[in-house]
Amino acid sequence: MTNYKTTELGKISNIINLENGKAFLHDKLDLTSCEISVNRVAQGFKVPFNHRHKQNEEVYIVLKGEGIITIDGISEPVTEGTAVKISPEASRTIENTGHGEFEFICIQAKQNSLEQFGLEDAELC
C-alpha cells in the first residue's frame, strides 16, 4: 500500500464533454476529507437549480472566463482569479456569463472541521 494516489483527468479542455462539465475527484482519489470537482462549461451554461448543503462549505476558484455565482439571491460577478467561500446554509447557483468557456474548481469540505493547516500541520523529515 502506498501513501498516495494519482489519477489522470485528461486534458482540461475535454472536461466540457463530461456530464455537466464536471470531473469529480472524490472516488478517483479515494478522498476522505473533501470533494473536489474540476469544471469546464460552455458559454451560456447555468446550473438550472439553486442548492445548499447540509454540512459542507464550498470554495469556488475561477480559472478562466467569467460568470455569476448567486448566493442567497445576491449575484456576485466572478472572473479569473476570484475565489468565493459559501457556507452550507446559503442557497447558491453558478452560471457562465462570458463569451467563451468557463473553468473553475469547486472544493467541498465539512464546515469547521479544519484543525491545522499550512506549516502548523507540517513536520520536517
PyMOL commands that set and color helices and strands:
alter all, ss='L'
color gray80, all
select helices_A, chain A and resi 12-17+19-21+26-29+118-121
alter helices_A, ss='H'
color red, helices_A
select strands_A, chain A and resi 22-24+35-41+56-64+66-71+74-79+83-86+92-96+102-110
alter strands_A, ss='S'
color yellow, strands_A
deselect
rebuild
show_as cartoon
